[in-house]
């Protein structure tokens, strides 16, 4: 007997109810976390996932590159423990790199949700822990050669069995990370977020009943799939490709890493093929297979439905080809500490490949790196170890109708933001001497590329920093006659009088008291010929100081 059509109002209440639950979980995470990378930078995501790994909903403002692998994390836990191996109150911790695809600092905490004894879903919260042990301090650390150097690995371990905590795992964390108070505080914040999600979803399912709720979820997926297919059908069918050279893997600094993508649009579907991308490398820019899925999903979602909520149906028209053993599908024990470094360039390449078929929708190349810094050492005021880190923006590419955005984080990072200068200076022995737009860093064009930034940080005690500059071999490219944007660079001085040295890859680089690093982030590429740029926009650039007064 055919079911009666589901009430469309009920579907919308469930759709928005799921989004509200995920957003409320994210708010709890931010309000209760200890780590500035979470409560200020917002380096996290929150999802509701079914036992088959399908996304029911994700919070607004999450990192786009976290779209790919909350589902695989849950599936791995179900495989390990069995679908009947969970009970109310369970809490699991997960960061296994060849399932999650990411560096070990990105820790997932997830809990099961039951309705009348039936396992319905999981709440999953991924957040960037300030430390995870190993030889690495902060992000931007190049040089590791195997995963065992990079910290603790958790593979769907139960840190709570029902209401009983597993104190042994808590003790392992306490004894093996540099900032145990922060990491354990963030762990408790992740658990609190999951508990809030459980309460919200229970109210929603109780309101309509489980059968109606699940029918609404299936309807939401079908609607999202139809919307995505509609947009793909508007694209010009064909085979497209693009390639670039990534600077290095962080170990062999003189050997570039080739990145190549192919995109096929046909039959209302898009296939993104990474078969010709570089094999996995000795350095830490590898990722697990979810790296390929993350890059493909971010590019796809930005093209077909950038403003619609995220759920599993959004990605049904997307097919991904990635053989095992590639840089985006590395196998153990390959290092993955800098897993995210290549992803902005890979996403840029997917969009560049499609530019000839979608010239009015594709922007020129953007800054193309993840962009962040880390300073660490012992704070003389407190006698305790410190780690100051944040995200840096850069320029986005010009588009068919406007200039690129200035000082914006990479397309992998969504709505993350830099930690406020005042907060860094209050908590850590650093002084931010200036934080300003980088003049003339955007590529010229009919529509100019966005500007990068110039930020200078001076340390007020002996300390260390990680220098990791990317995209020097392949500048943020212009499109349709536009010029390339400026490449990133870093100037290191040991004193104000020191003329300084330009560095690209230096982990654990020692700085003396009063030493500084000035980071120059990349600008976006220009769109169209600079000869076509309207005179009023040229004059505005000069007036605002975006280019020098003599710049033509």
C-alpha positions as CSV (number, residue, x, y, z in Angstrom):
1,X,0.0,0.0,0.0
2,X,1.4,3.3,-1.1
3,X,2.2,5.9,1.6
4,X,0.4,9.2,1.6
5,X,2.6,12.2,0.6
6,X,4.5,13.7,3.5
7,X,3.3,17.1,4.7
8,X,5.6,19.6,3.1
9,X,5.3,21.9,6.2
10,X,6.5,19.0,8.4
11,X,9.4,18.4,6.0
12,X,10.5,22.1,6.4
13,X,10.1,21.9,10.2
14,X,12.4,18.8,10.3
15,X,14.9,20.3,7.9
16,X,15.2,23.5,9.9
17,X,15.0,21.6,13.2
18,X,18.0,19.5,12.3
19,X,20.0,22.6,11.2
20,X,19.0,24.3,14.5
21,X,20.2,21.3,16.5
22,X,23.6,21.3,14.8
23,X,23.9,25.1,15.2
24,X,23.0,24.8,18.9
25,X,25.7,22.1,19.3
26,X,28.2,24.4,17.7
27,X,27.3,27.3,20.0
28,X,27.8,25.1,23.1
29,X,31.2,23.9,21.7
30,X,32.3,27.5,21.2
31,X,31.1,28.7,24.6
32,X,32.7,25.9,26.6
33,X,36.0,25.1,24.8
34,X,39.4,26.1,26.1
35,X,41.3,26.5,22.9
36,X,41.3,29.8,20.9
37,X,41.4,27.8,17.6
38,X,37.9,26.6,18.5
39,X,36.2,29.6,20.3
40,X,37.8,32.3,18.2
41,X,39.0,30.8,14.9
42,X,36.1,28.3,14.8
43,X,38.2,25.4,13.5
44,X,35.5,22.8,14.0
45,X,32.4,21.3,12.5
46,X,29.3,19.6,13.9
47,X,27.2,17.0,12.2
48,X,24.3,14.6,12.6
49,X,24.9,11.3,10.8
50,X,22.9,8.2,10.4
51,X,24.4,4.7,11.1
52,X,25.1,4.2,7.4
53,X,27.3,7.3,7.4
54,X,24.8,9.7,5.6
55,X,24.7,13.3,6.7
56,X,21.4,14.4,8.1
57,X,22.6,18.0,8.8
58,X,25.7,20.0,9.5
59,X,26.0,23.3,11.3
60,X,26.2,26.5,9.3
61,X,29.7,28.0,9.1
62,X,31.5,24.7,9.4
63,X,34.8,24.2,7.6
64,X,34.0,23.0,4.1
65,X,36.8,20.4,4.1
66,X,35.1,18.7,7.0
67,X,32.2,17.8,4.7
68,X,33.7,14.5,3.7
69,X,34.5,12.3,6.5
70,X,32.2,12.5,9.5
71,X,30.3,9.7,7.8
72,X,33.4,7.5,7.4
73,X,34.3,8.0,11.0
74,X,30.9,6.8,12.1
75,X,30.9,3.8,9.6
76,X,34.3,2.8,11.0
77,X,33.0,2.8,14.5
78,X,29.9,0.7,13.5
79,X,32.2,-1.8,11.8
80,X,34.4,-2.0,14.8
81,X,31.7,-2.3,17.5
82,X,28.8,-3.6,15.5
83,X,25.5,-1.9,15.1
84,X,24.3,-3.5,18.4
85,X,27.6,-2.5,20.2
86,X,26.4,0.9,21.4
87,X,24.3,2.0,24.3
88,X,22.9,5.3,25.5
89,X,25.6,7.4,27.1
90,X,28.5,6.0,25.0
91,X,31.1,8.5,23.9
92,X,33.7,7.6,21.3
93,X,36.9,9.4,20.2
94,X,38.3,9.2,16.7
95,X,41.1,10.7,14.7
96,X,42.5,7.8,12.7
97,X,44.1,9.4,9.7
98,X,43.4,6.8,7.1
99,X,39.7,6.8,7.8
100,X,39.3,10.5,8.6
101,X,41.9,11.6,6.1
102,X,43.1,14.5,8.3
103,X,45.9,15.4,10.7
104,X,45.6,14.0,14.1
105,X,44.8,17.3,15.8
106,X,41.3,17.2,14.2
107,X,39.7,15.0,16.8
108,X,36.1,13.7,16.4
109,X,34.0,12.9,19.4
110,X,30.7,11.2,18.7
111,X,27.7,9.7,20.6
112,X,24.8,7.5,19.5
113,X,21.2,8.6,19.6
114,X,18.5,6.1,20.4
115,X,14.7,6.4,20.1
116,X,12.8,3.8,22.0
117,X,15.8,1.5,22.0
118,X,16.5,1.8,18.3
119,X,19.8,3.3,17.0
120,X,18.8,6.2,14.8
121,X,21.8,8.5,14.4
122,X,25.1,9.8,15.8
123,X,26.1,13.3,16.9
124,X,29.7,14.0,15.7
125,X,31.8,17.0,16.7
126,X,35.2,17.5,15.1
127,X,37.5,20.2,16.7
128,X,41.1,21.2,16.3
129,X,43.0,20.3,19.5
130,X,45.9,22.6,20.2
131,X,48.2,19.6,20.6
132,X,48.1,15.8,20.1
133,X,51.6,14.8,21.2
134,X,54.3,13.6,18.8
135,X,57.2,15.7,17.5
136,X,55.0,18.4,16.1
137,X,54.1,21.6,17.9
138,X,51.4,23.7,16.3
139,X,50.4,23.5,12.6
140,X,52.7,24.4,9.7
141,X,55.2,21.8,10.8
142,X,57.0,20.2,7.8
143,X,59.5,17.4,7.9
144,X,57.7,14.4,9.4
145,X,58.2,11.1,7.5
146,X,55.7,8.7,9.2
147,X,52.5,9.0,11.1
148,X,54.0,7.8,14.4
149,X,55.9,11.1,14.6
150,X,52.7,13.1,14.6
151,X,51.0,12.1,17.8
152,X,48.3,10.0,19.4
153,X,45.9,8.0,17.2
154,X,42.4,7.1,18.4
155,X,40.3,4.7,16.4
156,X,36.7,4.8,17.7
157,X,37.7,4.2,21.3
158,X,35.0,4.4,23.9
159,X,35.9,7.0,26.5
160,X,32.5,6.5,28.1
161,X,30.7,3.1,28.2
162,X,27.2,4.2,29.1
163,X,27.7,6.5,32.0
164,X,31.1,5.0,33.0
165,X,34.2,7.0,31.9
166,X,37.3,5.1,30.8
167,X,39.9,6.7,33.0
168,X,42.7,4.9,31.3
169,X,42.1,6.8,28.1
170,X,41.8,10.1,29.9
171,X,45.2,9.3,31.6
172,X,46.8,8.5,28.2
173,X,45.8,11.8,26.9
174,X,46.9,13.6,30.0
175,X,50.4,12.0,29.9
176,X,51.0,12.4,26.1
177,X,49.9,15.9,25.1
178,X,51.7,19.2,25.9
179,X,48.6,21.1,26.9
180,X,46.5,18.6,28.7
181,X,44.2,21.1,30.4
182,X,43.2,22.6,27.1
183,X,42.8,19.3,25.3
184,X,40.7,17.7,28.1
185,X,38.7,20.9,28.3
186,X,38.0,20.8,24.6
187,X,37.1,17.1,24.9
188,X,34.5,17.9,27.6
189,X,33.1,20.7,25.4
190,X,32.7,18.3,22.5
191,X,30.9,15.8,24.8
192,X,28.6,18.7,26.1
193,X,27.7,19.6,22.5
194,X,26.7,16.0,21.7
195,X,24.6,15.9,24.9
196,X,22.7,19.1,23.8
197,X,22.2,17.5,20.4
198,X,20.7,14.4,21.9
199,X,18.2,16.5,23.9
200,X,17.2,18.5,20.8
201,X,16.8,15.5,18.5
202,X,14.8,13.6,21.1
203,X,12.3,16.5,21.2
204,X,12.1,16.6,17.3
205,X,11.6,12.8,16.9
206,X,9.1,12.6,19.8
207,X,7.1,15.4,18.2
208,X,6.4,13.6,14.9
209,X,7.3,10.0,15.6
210,X,10.3,8.1,14.2
211,X,8.6,6.9,11.0
212,X,7.5,10.4,10.0
213,X,10.9,11.8,10.9
214,X,12.8,9.3,8.7
215,X,10.4,9.9,5.8
216,X,11.1,13.6,6.2
217,X,14.9,13.0,6.1
218,X,14.5,10.9,2.9
219,X,12.4,13.6,1.3
220,X,15.0,16.2,2.2
221,X,17.8,14.1,0.6
222,X,15.7,13.7,-2.5
223,X,15.0,17.4,-2.8
224,X,18.7,18.3,-2.3
225,X,19.7,15.7,-4.9
226,X,17.1,17.2,-7.4
227,X,18.4,20.7,-6.8
228,X,22.0,19.6,-7.4
229,X,21.1,17.6,-10.5
230,X,19.3,20.6,-11.9
231,X,22.4,22.8,-11.6
232,X,24.7,20.1,-13.1
233,X,22.3,19.7,-16.0
234,X,22.9,23.4,-16.9
235,X,26.6,22.9,-17.3
236,X,28.1,22.2,-20.7
237,X,28.8,18.5,-21.0
238,X,32.5,17.6,-21.6
239,X,35.8,16.5,-20.4
240,X,37.9,19.1,-18.6
241,X,41.3,19.1,-16.8
242,X,43.8,21.4,-15.1
243,X,47.2,21.0,-13.5
244,X,49.8,22.8,-11.4
245,X,53.0,22.2,-9.5
246,X,52.9,22.3,-5.7
247,X,56.1,23.6,-4.1
248,X,57.3,20.5,-2.3
249,X,56.3,17.8,0.2
250,X,58.2,19.5,3.0
251,X,61.0,16.9,3.0
252,X,62.4,17.1,-0.6
253,X,62.3,20.9,-0.9
254,X,63.6,21.0,-4.4
255,X,61.2,18.5,-5.9
256,X,57.8,19.9,-6.9
257,X,54.7,17.8,-6.5
258,X,52.4,17.6,-9.6
259,X,48.7,18.1,-9.1
260,X,46.3,17.2,-11.9
261,X,42.6,16.8,-11.9
262,X,40.1,15.8,-14.6
263,X,36.4,16.7,-14.5
264,X,33.7,15.0,-16.6
265,X,30.2,16.5,-16.9
266,X,27.7,14.1,-18.5
267,X,24.2,12.7,-17.9
268,X,23.4,15.1,-15.1
269,X,26.3,14.0,-13.1
270,X,29.8,15.3,-12.4
271,X,32.8,13.0,-12.0
272,X,36.0,14.3,-10.5
273,X,38.9,12.1,-11.3
274,X,42.2,12.2,-9.4
275,X,43.8,9.2,-11.1
276,X,46.6,11.4,-12.5
277,X,47.4,13.3,-9.3
278,X,50.8,12.7,-7.6
279,X,51.4,9.4,-5.8
280,X,51.8,9.7,-2.1
281,X,55.0,11.4,-1.0
282,X,57.5,11.1,1.8
283,X,56.5,14.4,3.4
284,X,53.4,15.2,5.4
285,X,51.2,16.8,2.7
286,X,49.4,13.5,2.2
287,X,45.9,12.8,3.3
288,X,43.7,9.8,3.6
289,X,41.1,9.1,0.9
290,X,38.8,11.6,2.5
291,X,41.1,14.4,1.4
292,X,40.0,13.7,-2.2
293,X,36.4,13.6,-1.2
294,X,36.7,16.8,0.8
295,X,38.3,18.7,-2.2
296,X,35.7,17.4,-4.6
297,X,32.7,18.1,-2.4
298,X,33.8,21.7,-1.6
299,X,34.2,22.5,-5.3
300,X,31.0,20.8,-6.3
301,X,28.9,22.4,-3.5
302,X,30.2,25.8,-4.3
303,X,29.1,25.4,-8.0
304,X,25.7,23.8,-7.7
305,X,24.1,24.9,-4.4
306,X,26.4,27.1,-2.3
307,X,23.6,28.5,-0.1
308,X,21.5,25.5,0.6
309,X,21.8,23.4,3.8
310,X,24.2,20.5,3.8
311,X,22.9,16.9,3.7
312,X,23.8,13.7,2.0
313,X,21.5,14.3,-1.0
314,X,23.6,17.3,-2.1
315,X,26.3,15.0,-3.2
316,X,24.5,12.2,-5.0
317,X,25.2,13.6,-8.5
318,X,29.0,13.7,-7.6
319,X,31.2,10.8,-8.4
320,X,34.8,10.7,-7.2
321,X,37.6,8.5,-8.7
322,X,40.8,8.2,-6.5
323,X,43.1,5.1,-6.7
324,X,44.7,4.0,-3.5
325,X,48.2,5.3,-2.8
326,X,47.8,8.8,-4.2
327,X,48.6,12.0,-2.3
328,X,44.9,12.3,-1.5
329,X,44.5,8.6,-0.6
330,X,47.7,7.7,1.2
331,X,48.3,4.4,2.9
332,X,50.0,3.8,6.3
333,X,52.4,4.8,7.7
334,X,52.5,7.9,5.5
335,X,52.6,11.2,7.4
336,X,49.5,13.5,7.1
337,X,50.4,16.4,9.4
338,X,50.0,19.0,6.7
339,X,47.1,17.2,5.0
340,X,45.3,20.4,4.2
341,X,48.1,22.2,2.5
342,X,47.4,21.0,-1.0
343,X,43.6,21.1,-0.8
344,X,43.0,24.8,-1.6
345,X,45.1,24.3,-4.8
346,X,43.3,21.1,-5.7
347,X,39.9,22.9,-5.3
348,X,41.2,25.8,-7.4
349,X,42.3,23.4,-10.1
350,X,38.8,21.8,-10.2
351,X,37.3,25.2,-10.7
352,X,40.0,26.2,-13.2
353,X,39.2,23.1,-15.3
354,X,35.6,24.1,-15.5
355,X,36.3,27.8,-16.3
356,X,36.0,27.5,-20.1
357,X,32.5,26.1,-19.7
358,X,31.4,28.5,-17.0
359,X,33.3,31.7,-17.6
360,X,30.7,33.8,-15.7
361,X,30.8,31.7,-12.6
362,X,34.4,30.7,-12.1
363,X,36.8,33.1,-10.4
364,X,40.6,33.3,-11.0
365,X,42.9,31.5,-8.7
366,X,42.9,32.5,-5.0
367,X,45.8,32.6,-2.5
368,X,45.7,28.8,-2.5
369,X,47.2,28.0,0.9
370,X,45.7,27.3,4.3
371,X,47.6,30.2,5.8
372,X,48.4,30.2,9.5
373,X,51.2,30.7,11.9
374,X,52.4,29.2,15.2
375,X,54.8,30.6,17.8
376,X,55.6,28.5,20.9
377,X,57.9,28.2,23.9
378,X,57.8,29.0,27.6
379,X,56.0,32.1,28.7
380,X,58.3,33.9,31.2
381,X,55.4,35.5,32.9
382,X,53.8,32.2,33.9
383,X,56.6,29.7,33.5
384,X,54.2,27.6,31.4
385,X,54.4,26.4,27.8
386,X,52.5,28.5,25.3
387,X,51.3,28.0,21.7
388,X,50.0,31.0,19.8
389,X,48.4,30.2,16.5
390,X,45.9,31.6,14.2
391,X,44.7,31.7,10.6
392,X,45.8,34.3,8.0
393,X,43.7,35.5,5.1
394,X,44.8,36.3,1.6
395,X,43.4,37.4,-1.8
396,X,40.7,35.7,-3.8
397,X,40.5,35.8,-7.6
398,X,38.6,38.4,-9.6
399,X,35.4,37.3,-11.2
400,X,33.4,38.1,-14.3
401,X,31.5,41.0,-12.5
402,X,33.7,42.2,-9.6
403,X,37.1,42.3,-7.9
404,X,38.3,39.5,-5.7
405,X,37.9,39.7,-2.0
406,X,40.7,41.0,0.1
407,X,42.2,39.3,3.2
408,X,39.9,36.2,3.1
409,X,40.7,32.7,4.3
410,X,41.0,29.9,1.8
411,X,38.0,28.3,0.2
412,X,38.7,25.2,2.3
413,X,38.2,27.2,5.5
414,X,34.7,28.6,5.1
415,X,33.8,30.9,7.9
416,X,36.8,30.5,10.1
417,X,38.4,33.8,11.3
418,X,41.7,35.0,12.6
419,X,42.2,35.1,16.4
420,X,41.9,38.8,17.5
421,X,45.3,40.5,17.8
422,X,44.3,41.8,21.3
423,X,43.6,38.2,22.5
424,X,46.9,36.9,21.2
425,X,48.8,39.7,22.9
426,X,46.9,39.2,26.2
427,X,47.5,35.5,26.4
428,X,50.9,35.1,24.8
429,X,54.3,36.8,24.8
430,X,53.9,38.2,21.3
431,X,53.5,41.7,19.8
432,X,51.7,42.1,16.5
433,X,53.5,45.1,15.0
434,X,51.2,45.5,12.1
435,X,48.4,43.6,10.3
436,X,47.5,45.3,7.0
437,X,46.6,44.7,3.4
438,X,49.6,43.9,1.2
439,X,49.8,46.6,-1.4
440,X,49.6,45.6,-5.1
441,X,49.4,41.9,-4.3
442,X,46.2,41.3,-6.4
443,X,46.7,40.4,-10.0
444,X,45.8,43.1,-12.5
445,X,42.8,42.6,-14.7
446,X,39.4,43.9,-15.8
447,X,38.5,42.8,-12.3
448,X,41.5,42.9,-9.9
449,X,42.4,40.0,-7.7
450,X,41.9,40.5,-4.0
451,X,44.8,41.6,-1.8
452,X,46.8,39.4,0.6
453,X,47.9,40.6,4.0
454,X,51.1,41.6,5.6
455,X,51.4,40.7,9.3
456,X,54.5,41.1,11.5
457,X,54.7,39.3,14.8
458,X,57.5,40.0,17.3
459,X,58.2,37.5,20.1
460,X,58.9,38.9,23.6
461,X,60.9,35.9,24.8
462,X,63.0,33.3,23.3
463,X,60.6,31.1,21.2
464,X,60.2,28.9,18.2
465,X,58.1,29.2,15.1
466,X,57.0,27.1,12.1
467,X,57.6,28.7,8.7
468,X,55.6,27.0,5.9
469,X,55.1,29.1,2.8
470,X,53.2,27.5,-0.2
471,X,52.2,28.3,-3.8
472,X,55.5,29.9,-4.9
473,X,56.0,27.7,-7.9
474,X,52.4,28.2,-9.1
475,X,51.2,31.7,-8.4
476,X,47.4,32.4,-8.0
477,X,46.6,32.4,-11.6
478,X,44.7,34.9,-13.7
479,X,41.9,34.0,-16.0
480,X,41.0,35.2,-19.5
481,X,43.9,37.6,-19.8
482,X,44.1,38.5,-16.1
483,X,47.5,38.6,-14.4
484,X,48.7,36.3,-11.6
485,X,48.5,37.4,-8.0
486,X,51.6,37.8,-5.8
487,X,53.0,34.7,-4.2
488,X,53.4,34.2,-0.4
489,X,56.7,34.7,1.4
490,X,58.0,35.2,5.0
491,X,60.8,37.4,6.3
492,X,62.5,36.4,9.5
493,X,64.6,38.7,11.7
494,X,66.4,37.9,14.9
495,X,66.4,41.6,16.0
496,X,65.0,44.9,14.7
497,X,68.4,45.7,13.2
498,X,68.7,42.4,11.4
499,X,68.1,42.8,7.6
500,X,66.3,39.4,7.7
501,X,66.2,36.2,5.7
502,X,63.5,35.0,3.4
503,X,62.4,31.5,4.4
504,X,60.0,28.9,3.0
505,X,60.1,25.7,5.1
506,X,61.6,25.9,8.6
507,X,59.9,23.8,11.4
508,X,61.0,24.5,15.0
509,X,62.9,27.6,13.9
510,X,64.5,29.4,16.9
511,X,63.7,33.1,17.5
512,X,65.6,35.2,20.0
513,X,63.8,37.7,22.2
514,X,62.8,40.6,20.0
515,X,62.9,38.5,16.8
516,X,60.1,38.7,14.4
517,X,58.5,37.1,11.4
518,X,56.6,39.1,8.7
519,X,54.2,37.0,6.7
520,X,53.1,38.2,3.2
521,X,50.1,36.1,2.1
522,X,49.3,35.6,-1.6
523,X,47.0,37.8,-3.6
524,X,44.3,36.6,-6.0
525,X,44.6,36.4,-9.8
526,X,43.0,39.0,-12.0
527,X,40.1,38.3,-14.4
528,X,40.1,39.6,-17.9
529,X,42.6,42.1,-19.5
530,X,43.8,45.0,-17.4
531,X,43.3,47.2,-20.4
532,X,39.5,46.8,-20.0
533,X,39.5,47.9,-16.3
534,X,37.2,51.0,-15.9
535,X,39.1,54.2,-15.1
536,X,37.0,54.8,-11.9
537,X,38.1,51.4,-10.5
538,X,41.7,52.2,-11.3
539,X,41.4,55.5,-9.5
540,X,39.6,53.9,-6.5
541,X,42.5,51.4,-6.1
542,X,45.0,54.2,-5.9
543,X,42.9,56.3,-3.5
544,X,42.5,53.3,-1.2
545,X,46.2,52.4,-1.3
546,X,45.6,49.1,-2.9
547,X,48.2,49.9,-5.5
548,X,50.9,52.6,-5.4
549,X,50.2,56.0,-6.9
550,X,52.5,55.2,-9.8
551,X,51.0,51.8,-10.5
552,X,49.4,51.6,-13.9
